[in-house]
Amino acid sequence: MRLPNQVYVALMGAISLGVTENERLQGIAERLGDVEAEQEYSRNVRLLQEGRQLLIEEQHKLT
């Protein structure tokens, strides 16, 4: 099912904000020397980026 453009744009925006925030928190954790938190935020960034790619691929399949 193809998402309406407004929903697609909203999801992409939310994912981008999530990536940005997790990258910021990852940098803070790195400066504080909190390796566990840094790895968690890094993992979150990777998962969000994978989700964004899947969303893009699915949306293009249906066009």
N, C-alpha and C positions, 0 to 999 in steps of 0.2 A: 504494500500500500504506500503510495507516494504521499509524503507529508505536505500539507499546505506550506507555501513559502514562508508565511509568518512564523509557523512552528519551527521550520527548519532553521531560519535565521535566529530565532530565540534560543534554540538548542546549541547552535554553533557559538553564539555569544556567551551562553552560560559555560560551555566547555572552555572557551578562551579565557574567561574570567577565572575559572578553576585552575587552569594551567598557570596563569600569571600569579595567582595567590600562592599556589603550592611552590612555585619557583622562588617566590619571595621568602616564604617560610623555610624552604630548603637552605637558602643563603644565610638566614639568621641562625638556623641550627648548625650550619657549617662553622660560622664565626664563633658560636658558643661551644663548639667541639662536641655537640650531641650527635654522635654517629648514628644511633638508632633512629632518631627523629629525622635526620637528614636522609637516611635510606627510605624511610616511610614516605616523605614528601617526594622524593625522586620516583618512587614506585607509583605514587598518585599521578604525577605528571605523565609518566609513561602510559598508564592506563587511560587517562583522559585523552592523550594523543591517539592511542589506538582506537578509542571510542569515536573520536572525531573522524578518523580515517574510515572506519566502518560506516558511519553515518553518510559520509560523502560517497562512498562506493555504492551503498544501497540506494541513495537518492539518484545517482547517475544511471543505475541499472533500470530504473523505472521511468526514465525520460525517453 
